[in-house]
Amino acid sequence: MTTLSVPLPAHLEKFIKQQVKSGKAANKAHVVRYALERLSEEEAIADVLRAQKEPTIRGDLRELVKKYK
C-alpha cells in the first residue's frame, strides 16, 4: 500500500473530519479510500455505457469492467 500526501481545500478537510466524527468512517484514510473507490466505479460504469453506445468497439464488456476492479 502506498501513502500519499495531498493538499486539500478547507471544505474537503472539514467534510472528511465530519465523516469520521459521525462514525460513517473509521478514520480519514477510510474516507479518502472510499471516495476513490466510488470514483473508480463511476468511471468504469461510464466506460461501459460509452462502449455500449459505440458501434466500433468490439469485445467483451465484462472484461472491460474487470480492468477497473
mmCIF file as gemmi writes it, N, C-alpha and C atoms, coordinates in Angstrom:
data_model
loop_
_atom_site.group_PDB
_atom_site.id
_atom_site.type_symbol
_atom_site.label_atom_id
_atom_site.label_alt_id
_atom_site.label_comp_id
_atom_site.label_asym_id
_atom_site.label_entity_id
_atom_site.label_seq_id
_atom_site.pdbx_PDB_ins_code
_atom_site.Cartn_x
_atom_site.Cartn_y
_atom_site.Cartn_z
_atom_site.occupancy
_atom_site.B_iso_or_equiv
_atom_site.pdbx_formal_charge
_atom_site.auth_seq_id
_atom_site.auth_asym_id
_atom_site.pdbx_PDB_model_num
ATOM 1 N N . MET Axp A 1 ? 0.854 -1.174 0 1 0 ? 1 A 1
ATOM 2 C CA . MET Axp A 1 ? 0 0 0 1 0 ? 1 A 1
ATOM 3 C C . MET Axp A 1 ? 0.898 1.234 0 1 0 ? 1 A 1
ATOM 4 N N . THR Axp A 2 ? 0.488 2.216 -0.744 1 0 ? 2 A 1
ATOM 5 C CA . THR Axp A 2 ? 1.244 3.459 -0.86 1 0 ? 2 A 1
ATOM 6 C C . THR Axp A 2 ? 0.577 4.549 -0.032 1 0 ? 2 A 1
ATOM 7 N N . THR Axp A 3 ? 1.394 5.406 0.534 1 0 ? 3 A 1
ATOM 8 C CA . THR Axp A 3 ? 0.893 6.563 1.266 1 0 ? 3 A 1
ATOM 9 C C . THR Axp A 3 ? 1.12 7.805 0.434 1 0 ? 3 A 1
ATOM 10 N N . LEU Axp A 4 ? 0.088 8.634 0.307 1 0 ? 4 A 1
ATOM 11 C CA . LEU Axp A 4 ? 0.18 9.872 -0.45 1 0 ? 4 A 1
ATOM 12 C C . LEU Axp A 4 ? -0.085 11.049 0.475 1 0 ? 4 A 1
ATOM 13 N N . SER Axp A 5 ? 0.582 12.127 0.198 1 0 ? 5 A 1
ATOM 14 C CA . SER Axp A 5 ? 0.328 13.369 0.908 1 0 ? 5 A 1
ATOM 15 C C . SER Axp A 5 ? -0.285 14.332 -0.094 1 0 ? 5 A 1
ATOM 16 N N . VAL Axp A 6 ? -1.535 14.706 0.146 1 0 ? 6 A 1
ATOM 17 C CA . VAL Axp A 6 ? -2.267 15.522 -0.82 1 0 ? 6 A 1
ATOM 18 C C . VAL Axp A 6 ? -2.837 16.752 -0.123 1 0 ? 6 A 1
ATOM 19 N N . PRO Axp A 7 ? -2.509 17.94 -0.621 1 0 ? 7 A 1
ATOM 20 C CA . PRO Axp A 7 ? -3.121 19.138 -0.041 1 0 ? 7 A 1
ATOM 21 C C . PRO Axp A 7 ? -4.616 19.174 -0.366 1 0 ? 7 A 1
ATOM 22 N N . LEU Axp A 8 ? -5.417 19.535 0.627 1 0 ? 8 A 1
ATOM 23 C CA . LEU Axp A 8 ? -6.865 19.609 0.441 1 0 ? 8 A 1
ATOM 24 C C . LEU Axp A 8 ? -7.371 20.994 0.8 1 0 ? 8 A 1
ATOM 25 N N . PRO Axp A 9 ? -8.385 21.45 0.073 1 0 ? 9 A 1
ATOM 26 C CA . PRO Axp A 9 ? -9.012 22.705 0.473 1 0 ? 9 A 1
ATOM 27 C C . PRO Axp A 9 ? -9.742 22.495 1.804 1 0 ? 9 A 1
ATOM 28 N N . ALA Axp A 10 ? -9.968 23.57 2.508 1 0 ? 10 A 1
ATOM 29 C CA . ALA Axp A 10 ? -10.561 23.515 3.845 1 0 ? 10 A 1
ATOM 30 C C . ALA Axp A 10 ? -11.912 22.807 3.854 1 0 ? 10 A 1
ATOM 31 N N . HIS Axp A 11 ? -12.739 23.028 2.836 1 0 ? 11 A 1
ATOM 32 C CA . HIS Axp A 11 ? -14.068 22.409 2.84 1 0 ? 11 A 1
ATOM 33 C C . HIS Axp A 11 ? -14.005 20.89 2.74 1 0 ? 11 A 1
ATOM 34 N N . LEU Axp A 12 ? -13.012 20.347 2.018 1 0 ? 12 A 1
ATOM 35 C CA . LEU Axp A 12 ? -12.877 18.897 1.935 1 0 ? 12 A 1
ATOM 36 C C . LEU Axp A 12 ? -12.319 18.317 3.23 1 0 ? 12 A 1
ATOM 37 N N . GLU Axp A 13 ? -11.391 19.023 3.839 1 0 ? 13 A 1
ATOM 38 C CA . GLU Axp A 13 ? -10.864 18.573 5.128 1 0 ? 13 A 1
ATOM 39 C C . GLU Axp A 13 ? -11.986 18.547 6.165 1 0 ? 13 A 1
ATOM 40 N N . LYS Axp A 14 ? -12.825 19.557 6.156 1 0 ? 14 A 1
ATOM 41 C CA . LYS Axp A 14 ? -13.961 19.617 7.081 1 0 ? 14 A 1
ATOM 42 C C . LYS Axp A 14 ? -14.906 18.443 6.826 1 0 ? 14 A 1
ATOM 43 N N . PHE Axp A 15 ? -15.181 18.169 5.568 1 0 ? 15 A 1
ATOM 44 C CA . PHE Axp A 15 ? -16.062 17.058 5.219 1 0 ? 15 A 1
ATOM 45 C C . PHE Axp A 15 ? -15.492 15.729 5.727 1 0 ? 15 A 1
ATOM 46 N N . ILE Axp A 16 ? -14.208 15.515 5.513 1 0 ? 16 A 1
ATOM 47 C CA . ILE Axp A 16 ? -13.561 14.281 5.969 1 0 ? 16 A 1
ATOM 48 C C . ILE Axp A 16 ? -13.685 14.145 7.48 1 0 ? 16 A 1
ATOM 49 N N . LYS Axp A 17 ? -13.395 15.214 8.189 1 0 ? 17 A 1
ATOM 50 C CA . LYS Axp A 17 ? -13.495 15.184 9.648 1 0 ? 17 A 1
ATOM 51 C C . LYS Axp A 17 ? -14.92 14.89 10.103 1 0 ? 17 A 1
ATOM 52 N N . GLN Axp A 18 ? -15.904 15.434 9.406 1 0 ? 18 A 1
ATOM 53 C CA . GLN Axp A 18 ? -17.309 15.19 9.753 1 0 ? 18 A 1
ATOM 54 C C . GLN Axp A 18 ? -17.67 13.717 9.546 1 0 ? 18 A 1
ATOM 55 N N . GLN Axp A 19 ? -17.148 13.125 8.493 1 0 ? 19 A 1
ATOM 56 C CA . GLN Axp A 19 ? -17.423 11.713 8.227 1 0 ? 19 A 1
ATOM 57 C C . GLN Axp A 19 ? -16.886 10.825 9.347 1 0 ? 19 A 1
ATOM 58 N N . VAL Axp A 20 ? -15.7 11.156 9.823 1 0 ? 20 A 1
ATOM 59 C CA . VAL Axp A 20 ? -15.093 10.387 10.908 1 0 ? 20 A 1
ATOM 60 C C . VAL Axp A 20 ? -15.846 10.634 12.211 1 0 ? 20 A 1
ATOM 61 N N . LYS Axp A 21 ? -16.13 11.892 12.499 1 0 ? 21 A 1
ATOM 62 C CA . LYS Axp A 21 ? -16.803 12.256 13.745 1 0 ? 21 A 1
ATOM 63 C C . LYS Axp A 21 ? -18.194 11.618 13.837 1 0 ? 21 A 1
ATOM 64 N N . SER Axp A 22 ? -18.889 11.539 12.713 1 0 ? 22 A 1
ATOM 65 C CA . SER Axp A 22 ? -20.241 10.973 12.703 1 0 ? 22 A 1
ATOM 66 C C . SER Axp A 22 ? -20.231 9.448 12.753 1 0 ? 22 A 1
ATOM 67 N N . GLY Axp A 23 ? -19.055 8.855 12.612 1 0 ? 23 A 1
ATOM 68 C CA . GLY Axp A 23 ? -18.955 7.402 12.641 1 0 ? 23 A 1
ATOM 69 C C . GLY Axp A 23 ? -19.176 6.738 11.297 1 0 ? 23 A 1
ATOM 70 N N . LYS Axp A 24 ? -19.337 7.528 10.252 1 0 ? 24 A 1
ATOM 71 C CA . LYS Axp A 24 ? -19.531 6.965 8.914 1 0 ? 24 A 1
ATOM 72 C C . LYS Axp A 24 ? -18.245 6.372 8.356 1 0 ? 24 A 1
ATOM 73 N N . ALA Axp A 25 ? -17.118 6.791 8.935 1 0 ? 25 A 1
ATOM 74 C CA . ALA Axp A 25 ? -15.821 6.255 8.522 1 0 ? 25 A 1
ATOM 75 C C . ALA Axp A 25 ? -14.965 6.052 9.763 1 0 ? 25 A 1
ATOM 76 N N . ALA Axp A 26 ? -14.085 5.073 9.691 1 0 ? 26 A 1
ATOM 77 C CA . ALA Axp A 26 ? -13.228 4.759 10.832 1 0 ? 26 A 1
ATOM 78 C C . ALA Axp A 26 ? -12.152 5.819 11.048 1 0 ? 26 A 1
ATOM 79 N N . ASN Axp A 27 ? -11.666 6.386 9.947 1 0 ? 27 A 1
ATOM 80 C CA . ASN Axp A 27 ? -10.603 7.394 10.031 1 0 ? 27 A 1
ATOM 81 C C . ASN Axp A 27 ? -10.546 8.168 8.712 1 0 ? 27 A 1
ATOM 82 N N . LYS Axp A 28 ? -9.657 9.13 8.651 1 0 ? 28 A 1
ATOM 83 C CA . LYS Axp A 28 ? -9.55 9.98 7.45 1 0 ? 28 A 1
ATOM 84 C C . LYS Axp A 28 ? -9.176 9.167 6.221 1 0 ? 28 A 1
ATOM 85 N N . ALA Axp A 29 ? -8.254 8.236 6.388 1 0 ? 29 A 1
ATOM 86 C CA . ALA Axp A 29 ? -7.814 7.418 5.255 1 0 ? 29 A 1
ATOM 87 C C . ALA Axp A 29 ? -8.981 6.617 4.683 1 0 ? 29 A 1
ATOM 88 N N . HIS Axp A 30 ? -9.853 6.137 5.556 1 0 ? 30 A 1
ATOM 89 C CA . HIS Axp A 30 ? -11.01 5.375 5.108 1 0 ? 30 A 1
ATOM 90 C C . HIS Axp A 30 ? -11.911 6.229 4.218 1 0 ? 30 A 1
ATOM 91 N N . VAL Axp A 31 ? -12.111 7.472 4.589 1 0 ? 31 A 1
ATOM 92 C CA . VAL Axp A 31 ? -12.943 8.38 3.781 1 0 ? 31 A 1
ATOM 93 C C . VAL Axp A 31 ? -12.34 8.554 2.394 1 0 ? 31 A 1
ATOM 94 N N . VAL Axp A 32 ? -11.045 8.787 2.338 1 0 ? 32 A 1
ATOM 95 C CA . VAL Axp A 32 ? -10.381 9.028 1.051 1 0 ? 32 A 1
ATOM 96 C C . VAL Axp A 32 ? -10.385 7.76 0.196 1 0 ? 32 A 1
ATOM 97 N N . ARG Axp A 33 ? -10.079 6.617 0.81 1 0 ? 33 A 1
ATOM 98 C CA . ARG Axp A 33 ? -10.103 5.366 0.043 1 0 ? 33 A 1
ATOM 99 C C . ARG Axp A 33 ? -11.494 5.091 -0.504 1 0 ? 33 A 1
ATOM 100 N N . TYR Axp A 34 ? -12.52 5.301 0.315 1 0 ? 34 A 1
ATOM 101 C CA . TYR Axp A 34 ? -13.897 5.088 -0.118 1 0 ? 34 A 1
ATOM 102 C C . TYR Axp A 34 ? -14.234 6.007 -1.297 1 0 ? 34 A 1
ATOM 103 N N . ALA Axp A 35 ? -13.853 7.259 -1.193 1 0 ? 35 A 1
ATOM 104 C CA . ALA Axp A 35 ? -14.141 8.216 -2.266 1 0 ? 35 A 1
ATOM 105 C C . ALA Axp A 35 ? -13.453 7.808 -3.569 1 0 ? 35 A 1
ATOM 106 N N . LEU Axp A 36 ? -12.224 7.346 -3.468 1 0 ? 36 A 1
ATOM 107 C CA . LEU Axp A 36 ? -11.502 6.92 -4.67 1 0 ? 36 A 1
ATOM 108 C C . LEU Axp A 36 ? -12.107 5.658 -5.273 1 0 ? 36 A 1
ATOM 109 N N . GLU Axp A 37 ? -12.566 4.741 -4.421 1 0 ? 37 A 1
ATOM 110 C CA . GLU Axp A 37 ? -13.242 3.543 -4.924 1 0 ? 37 A 1
ATOM 111 C C . GLU Axp A 37 ? -14.509 3.924 -5.676 1 0 ? 37 A 1
ATOM 112 N N . ARG Axp A 38 ? -15.283 4.841 -5.104 1 0 ? 38 A 1
ATOM 113 C CA . ARG Axp A 38 ? -16.512 5.29 -5.768 1 0 ? 38 A 1
ATOM 114 C C . ARG Axp A 38 ? -16.202 5.952 -7.114 1 0 ? 38 A 1
ATOM 115 N N . LEU Axp A 39 ? -15.177 6.778 -7.155 1 0 ? 39 A 1
ATOM 116 C CA . LEU Axp A 39 ? -14.782 7.423 -8.411 1 0 ? 39 A 1
ATOM 117 C C . LEU Axp A 39 ? -14.391 6.372 -9.438 1 0 ? 39 A 1
ATOM 118 N N . SER Axp A 40 ? -13.636 5.37 -9.007 1 0 ? 40 A 1
ATOM 119 C CA . SER Axp A 40 ? -13.223 4.288 -9.896 1 0 ? 40 A 1
ATOM 120 C C . SER Axp A 40 ? -14.439 3.549 -10.451 1 0 ? 40 A 1
ATOM 121 N N . GLU Axp A 41 ? -15.412 3.26 -9.596 1 0 ? 41 A 1
ATOM 122 C CA . GLU Axp A 41 ? -16.637 2.586 -10.031 1 0 ? 41 A 1
ATOM 123 C C . GLU Axp A 41 ? -17.414 3.443 -11.023 1 0 ? 41 A 1
ATOM 124 N N . GLU Axp A 42 ? -17.528 4.729 -10.736 1 0 ? 42 A 1
ATOM 125 C CA . GLU Axp A 42 ? -18.246 5.628 -11.642 1 0 ? 42 A 1
ATOM 126 C C . GLU Axp A 42 ? -17.577 5.683 -13.012 1 0 ? 42 A 1
ATOM 127 N N . GLU Axp A 43 ? -16.259 5.726 -13.028 1 0 ? 43 A 1
ATOM 128 C CA . GLU Axp A 43 ? -15.527 5.739 -14.295 1 0 ? 43 A 1
ATOM 129 C C . GLU Axp A 43 ? -15.754 4.444 -15.071 1 0 ? 43 A 1
ATOM 130 N N . ALA Axp A 44 ? -15.747 3.319 -14.372 1 0 ? 44 A 1
ATOM 131 C CA . ALA Axp A 44 ? -15.972 2.029 -15.025 1 0 ? 44 A 1
ATOM 132 C C . ALA Axp A 44 ? -17.375 1.977 -15.634 1 0 ? 44 A 1
ATOM 133 N N . ILE Axp A 45 ? -18.362 2.45 -14.892 1 0 ? 45 A 1
ATOM 134 C CA . ILE Axp A 45 ? -19.731 2.467 -15.401 1 0 ? 45 A 1
ATOM 135 C C . ILE Axp A 45 ? -19.838 3.366 -16.622 1 0 ? 45 A 1
ATOM 136 N N . ALA Axp A 46 ? -19.221 4.535 -16.552 1 0 ? 46 A 1
ATOM 137 C CA . ALA Axp A 46 ? -19.249 5.462 -17.694 1 0 ? 46 A 1
ATOM 138 C C . ALA Axp A 46 ? -18.59 4.832 -18.921 1 0 ? 46 A 1
ATOM 139 N N . ASP Axp A 47 ? -17.477 4.119 -18.713 1 0 ? 47 A 1
ATOM 140 C CA . ASP Axp A 47 ? -16.798 3.452 -19.832 1 0 ? 47 A 1
ATOM 141 C C . ASP Axp A 47 ? -17.685 2.378 -20.456 1 0 ? 47 A 1
ATOM 142 N N . VAL Axp A 48 ? -18.353 1.605 -19.626 1 0 ? 48 A 1
ATOM 143 C CA . VAL Axp A 48 ? -19.233 0.551 -20.136 1 0 ? 48 A 1
ATOM 144 C C . VAL Axp A 48 ? -20.4 1.158 -20.908 1 0 ? 48 A 1
ATOM 145 N N . LEU Axp A 49 ? -21.008 2.193 -20.344 1 0 ? 49 A 1
ATOM 146 C CA . LEU Axp A 49 ? -22.125 2.834 -21.038 1 0 ? 49 A 1
ATOM 147 C C . LEU Axp A 49 ? -21.677 3.444 -22.365 1 0 ? 49 A 1
ATOM 148 N N . ARG Axp A 50 ? -20.507 4.055 -22.364 1 0 ? 50 A 1
ATOM 149 C CA . ARG Axp A 50 ? -19.965 4.631 -23.593 1 0 ? 50 A 1
ATOM 150 C C . ARG Axp A 50 ? -19.686 3.521 -24.61 1 0 ? 50 A 1
ATOM 151 N N . ALA Axp A 51 ? -19.137 2.4 -24.156 1 0 ? 51 A 1
ATOM 152 C CA . ALA Axp A 51 ? -18.822 1.279 -25.042 1 0 ? 51 A 1
ATOM 153 C C . ALA Axp A 51 ? -20.093 0.681 -25.645 1 0 ? 51 A 1
ATOM 154 N N . GLN Axp A 52 ? -21.158 0.635 -24.856 1 0 ? 52 A 1
ATOM 155 C CA . GLN Axp A 52 ? -22.41 0.079 -25.367 1 0 ? 52 A 1
ATOM 156 C C . GLN Axp A 52 ? -22.993 0.932 -26.482 1 0 ? 52 A 1
ATOM 157 N N . LYS Axp A 53 ? -22.717 2.228 -26.455 1 0 ? 53 A 1
ATOM 158 C CA . LYS Axp A 53 ? -23.247 3.138 -27.476 1 0 ? 53 A 1
ATOM 159 C C . LYS Axp A 53 ? -22.336 3.211 -28.706 1 0 ? 53 A 1
ATOM 160 N N . GLU Axp A 54 ? -21.094 2.78 -28.561 1 0 ? 54 A 1
ATOM 161 C CA . GLU Axp A 54 ? -20.104 2.9 -29.635 1 0 ? 54 A 1
ATOM 162 C C . GLU Axp A 54 ? -20.123 1.652 -30.502 1 0 ? 54 A 1
ATOM 163 N N . PRO Axp A 55 ? -20.552 1.791 -31.741 1 0 ? 55 A 1
ATOM 164 C CA . PRO Axp A 55 ? -20.653 0.61 -32.606 1 0 ? 55 A 1
ATOM 165 C C . PRO Axp A 55 ? -19.301 0.039 -33.028 1 0 ? 55 A 1
ATOM 166 N N . THR Axp A 56 ? -18.224 0.809 -32.933 1 0 ? 56 A 1
ATOM 167 C CA . THR Axp A 56 ? -16.93 0.322 -33.399 1 0 ? 56 A 1
ATOM 168 C C . THR Axp A 56 ? -16.15 -0.436 -32.324 1 0 ? 56 A 1
ATOM 169 N N . ILE Axp A 57 ? -16.592 -0.39 -31.096 1 0 ? 57 A 1
ATOM 170 C CA . ILE Axp A 57 ? -15.896 -1.106 -30.03 1 0 ? 57 A 1
ATOM 171 C C . ILE Axp A 57 ? -16.344 -2.559 -30.048 1 0 ? 57 A 1
ATOM 172 N N . ARG Axp A 58 ? -15.377 -3.442 -30.068 1 0 ? 58 A 1
ATOM 173 C CA . ARG Axp A 58 ? -15.651 -4.873 -30.076 1 0 ? 58 A 1
ATOM 174 C C . ARG Axp A 58 ? -15.046 -5.49 -28.83 1 0 ? 58 A 1
ATOM 175 N N . GLY Axp A 59 ? -15.628 -6.565 -28.393 1 0 ? 59 A 1
ATOM 176 C CA . GLY Axp A 59 ? -15.061 -7.271 -27.257 1 0 ? 59 A 1
ATOM 177 C C . GLY Axp A 59 ? -16.086 -7.495 -26.168 1 0 ? 59 A 1
ATOM 178 N N . ASP Axp A 60 ? -15.618 -8.118 -25.128 1 0 ? 60 A 1
ATOM 179 C CA . ASP Axp A 60 ? -16.464 -8.49 -24.001 1 0 ? 60 A 1
ATOM 180 C C . ASP Axp A 60 ? -16.503 -7.353 -22.986 1 0 ? 60 A 1
ATOM 181 N N . LEU Axp A 61 ? -17.675 -6.795 -22.753 1 0 ? 61 A 1
ATOM 182 C CA . LEU Axp A 61 ? -17.805 -5.696 -21.8 1 0 ? 61 A 1
ATOM 183 C C . LEU Axp A 61 ? -17.457 -6.141 -20.388 1 0 ? 61 A 1
ATOM 184 N N . ARG Axp A 62 ? -17.635 -7.422 -20.084 1 0 ? 62 A 1
ATOM 185 C CA . ARG Axp A 62 ? -17.253 -7.921 -18.76 1 0 ? 62 A 1
ATOM 186 C C . ARG Axp A 62 ? -15.747 -7.778 -18.548 1 0 ? 62 A 1
ATOM 187 N N . GLU Axp A 63 ? -14.984 -8.004 -19.588 1 0 ? 63 A 1
ATOM 188 C CA . GLU Axp A 63 ? -13.524 -7.839 -19.492 1 0 ? 63 A 1
ATOM 189 C C . GLU Axp A 63 ? -13.156 -6.376 -19.284 1 0 ? 63 A 1
ATOM 190 N N . LEU Axp A 64 ? -13.881 -5.481 -19.92 1 0 ? 64 A 1
ATOM 191 C CA . LEU Axp A 64 ? -13.638 -4.054 -19.741 1 0 ? 64 A 1
ATOM 192 C C . LEU Axp A 64 ? -13.872 -3.661 -18.286 1 0 ? 64 A 1
ATOM 193 N N . VAL Axp A 65 ? -14.931 -4.159 -17.7 1 0 ? 65 A 1
ATOM 194 C CA . VAL Axp A 65 ? -15.251 -3.853 -16.31 1 0 ? 65 A 1
ATOM 195 C C . VAL Axp A 65 ? -14.16 -4.38 -15.38 1 0 ? 65 A 1
ATOM 196 N N . LYS Axp A 66 ? -13.614 -5.549 -15.67 1 0 ? 66 A 1
ATOM 197 C CA . LYS Axp A 66 ? -12.568 -6.141 -14.822 1 0 ? 66 A 1
ATOM 198 C C . LYS Axp A 66 ? -11.338 -5.253 -14.715 1 0 ? 66 A 1
ATOM 199 N N . LYS Axp A 67 ? -11.077 -4.452 -15.732 1 0 ? 67 A 1
ATOM 200 C CA . LYS Axp A 67 ? -9.917 -3.546 -15.695 1 0 ? 67 A 1
ATOM 201 C C . LYS Axp A 67 ? -9.989 -2.577 -14.53 1 0 ? 67 A 1
ATOM 202 N N . TYR Axp A 68 ? -11.191 -2.272 -14.091 1 0 ? 68 A 1
ATOM 203 C CA . TYR Axp A 68 ? -11.373 -1.242 -13.08 1 0 ? 68 A 1
ATOM 204 C C . TYR Axp A 68 ? -11.598 -1.796 -11.682 1 0 ? 68 A 1
ATOM 205 N N . LYS Axp A 69 ? -11.513 -3.084 -11.535 1 0 ? 69 A 1
ATOM 206 C CA . LYS Axp A 69 ? -11.71 -3.679 -10.211 1 0 ? 69 A 1
ATOM 207 C C . LYS Axp A 69 ? -10.399 -3.812 -9.497 1 0 ? 69 A 1
